[in-house]
C-alpha cells in the first residue's frame, strides 16, 4: 500500500494551515466503523477502506509531528513522514487484536519521524544559515591537512574567507564532530558510561498516545451529544443550548420572557431535557 493507491491531501509549507483545516474537518470514526473498515481491508484488501482509515487519522499525525518542531526541520516534512508511518500502520493493523488503530499507529508514526530526523539532523545543524553553508564548503577546501588548525592557520583562513577567527573555530568543531547513534548500539549495556541520546533526550510532555485517545474520546462524546440534542423538541433544545452550551449563558427569566412562560416552567423544561439527554448518551458511552 503506497501513496499511489489512493489520493491524500497534499502537505506543503505554503498551505500547511489549509491542510490542517481540511483534515480537521474530516469525520472521526467510531470504534465500530473503524473495526468494519479494518476487517474489509484485512480480509479483502479493500483500498477504499484503507483510505478512510488513513484520512480519519491524519489529524493525529499532525498532533504527534507538532512535538518534533524543535529540531529545526520543516513541519510539513515531519507531517509527511508521519503520514507514511500511518499508512504502514494501517496496512499492518489487525482488527482481531482488539485495540484501536490510533494506539497501534503511534509507534509507526513516531518511528518514521525519528528516522527522518536522524537522516537530516547533522546536515541541518552543521550549516543552518547561508553564511555558515558558504564557510562550511570553503573551509573544507581550505583544510590542507588532517587534524586541528593551529592559531596561524585559523587567522589565515579567516582573512581569506572574510570571517572572524571564532567562526572558523566553531565551524571546524562542527565538521569534526562525530555522529552519535540515537539508540543504544547493539551489544551495549544500559550501565555503560556513554549513554545514547534516546536514554536522556526524553519528551516530558504528556504521552502522544494518551493525548490522541483523549482527543478521540472528546470527539466521540461531542458526536453523541449532538445526536442526543437532535432528539429534543426545538424549544427544549434551545433552552439547553442557551443555558449550557452558549458562551453567554441565558437566565431562566430571559428564556421565560422569550417563550411567554414562567421561570419555573423553564426550569422544569430544562430539567426534563437534561434527563432525556442523560438517558440518550449513557448507553453509547457505556458501550465504548
N, C-alpha and C positions, 0 to 999 in steps of 0.2 A: 504494500500500500504506500503510495508516494503522493507528492503534491499533484501529479498529473491525473490522479484518479478522480479528483473532484475539485471544484473551484472553492478557494477560501478567500476571505477579504485580504487585500494586499496590505502589507505593513511597510511603511516608508516614513522617514524622519519628517518629510514635509507635510504629511497628512496623518500624523500619529493621533492627534486629538479626534479627527474624524473617524479614524479606525476604532478608537476606544468607544466613541459614541455608538458606532454601528454595532459592535459586538455586545455592548451592554444592553442594546435593545432586543437582542435575541432571547427567546424564552429559555428558562431554566427547566430542565426535565425533572419530573417526579421520579421516585425510585422505581415505580412500576414501568413508566415509559422507558427509562434507561435500561431496565432489565430486558424488556421486549426488543429494543433495538440491538442490544448486545447479543441476544440469542439469534436474531436474524443475521447478524454479522458472523457470529461464531459458527453457525450451522450452515448458512447459505452463502457466505462471503458477500453479503449484501452491501455494496459500496454506498448506497443512499443512506442506509442505517449508520454506516461509519461516518459519513459526512455530518449527519445530525448529531452524533455523539461528539464529534470534534467541535462543531460550531457552538454547541451549548456549553463547552468548557473553555473557550478562548479567553473569556474574562478572567478565569483563574490563572492562566498563563501570564497575563498582564500583571496580575496581583503578585505573583511569585517573582517575575522579572524586575519589578519595581525595587525589590530588596537588593539587587545587584548593581544599582546605578552608581555606587561609589567607586567602581573600578575604572571609571572614565571611558567606558565603551558605549557606543550609541544604544539608547534604549530600544529603538526599533530592531536592531540586530539581536539584542537579548531576547526580545519577544519572538522574533522569527525562529531563533534556535529553540526556544521553549516550545513553540508550536510543533517543531519536528519531534521533540520528545513526547508531546501529547499524542501525535499520530502514531508513534511507535507503541505507546501505552495502549491506545485504542485497539491496535492490531493484536496485541498480546492479552488483552483483557478477557478473562473467563468469567461469565456471569454466575457460573455454578459455585464459585468460591464464596459468594455471599457478601462481598464488600462493595461499597460504592466506587465508581470509576475514579472520582476525584482523589480518594485516598490511595488508590493504586497508581495513579498517574503522577503524583507529586514527585516520586523518585525519578521517573523518566524525564520529566520536565527539568528538574534541577540538574540531572546528570548531563543533559545536552548543554545547558547554560554553563555549567562548570567546565565542560570540555572546550567550549568556545572561549571562555575567559583564559584558560590555560594556553590555548593556541595563540592568543593575541596579547596576553599581559605584558611579556617582556618587550616586544617591539613597540608597544604603546607607551611604555614607561622610559625607554632609552631616549627617545626624542619626541617630545609632545608638542613642541612649537616649531614654526618654520625655521627660526634661528638655530634651534637645537638640532634639527634634522640636517641643516647645512653644515654645522660644526661636526656632527657625527660622521658624515661621509668624508669631509675634508680631513678630519683627524685620522681616519683610517688610512688614507693615502699618505699622510704626513709621517705616520709612525714607521720609522726605518728599522727598528729592531724590536725583539721581544722584550718583555719586562717593562717596568715603570719608567716614565720620563724623569730625568733629573731636572733640577731647577733651571739650568741653562736652556734645556730643550723646551721646557714649558714656556719660558719667556719668548723663545724664538718662534714657536708655533702660534702663540698669542699675537705676536706682532704680525706674522704672515697672514693670519686669518682675521685680524682686526677685532679681537675679542679680549676679554680680561683673562689673566692667568688663572683666576679662580674658576672661570667657565671651562677652561681646558682641563683642570684637575677634576672637576665634577663629572665631565663627560668621560674622561679616561676611567674613572671609578665605575661609572655605569657600564661602559663597554667591557670592563674586566670582571664584572660581577658574574657569578655562576648561577644558572637557573637552579631552583630548588623544587624538588618534587612536592606537589601539593599534598599528596597522600603519603603515608609511611611506605618506604620501599620494601619489597619482598625480602624477608629474612631479618628485618629489623624488629627489635622487641620494643614494647611500649616504654621501657625504662631507659632506653638509650639517651645519651646526652643531647644529641641534636634532634629535637622533635620536629616532625613535619608540620607545615603550616595548618594542615587540617585539624591538628590537635589543639591549636590555640587561637586560630582565626575563626572564632565562633560568632554567629549572629545571635545577639542577646535578645532580639525581638521575639514576639510570640511565634511559635512553630507555624509555618505556612499551611500545613495540612489542617491544623486546628482552626486557623482563621478562615480557610476556604470552606470548611464544614459549617462554620458559624454563618458565613455569608449565604451558603446554600440553604441552611435552615431558615434564615431570615426571609429569603426569597420564597421558600415554600410556605412559611407562616403567612406572609403577605398575600400569597395566592389564595390560601384557604380563607383568609379574612374577606377578601374581595368577593369570593364565591358566596360566603355566608351573608354578606351585606346585600347581595343581589336577590336574596330570598326574602328580604323585608319589603313591606309596602313602602311607597315613596315617602310618606310622612315620617315613619319610624326611621328610615334610613337617613333622612335629612337631619333628624334630631340627633342621631348617633354621630354623624359626621360633624355637625356643628358643635356638639358638646365634647367630643373626644378626639376627633381627627384633624380638625382645622387648627391652624397656628393660633388664631384668635378665637378663643372659646366663647360661645354664646351662653348667656344666662338663661335660667328657666323662665324668667319674666320676659325676656326678649322673644323667646320662642312662643310663649303664651300669647303675646301681642300679635305675633306673625300668624298664628293659627286660630286666634279668637277663642281660646280656651283658657282655663285657669293654669297657674303654675303647677299646682298639684297634679293636674291631668297630664301635663308634660312630663313630670317626674314619673308617673305611672307608666306612660308610654315608653320612656327611656328604660325603666326597669324591665319591662316586658321584652323590649328589643334586645337588651343585653343578655337576658336569659335565653332567648332564642338563638342568639349568636353563639353562646357558650355550648348549647346543645348541638349546633351545626358543626362547630370547629373541633370539639373534643374527640369525636370518633376518628377523624382524619389524623389528628396528632398522635393518638394512641396507636394507630396502625403503622406509623412510621418506624 
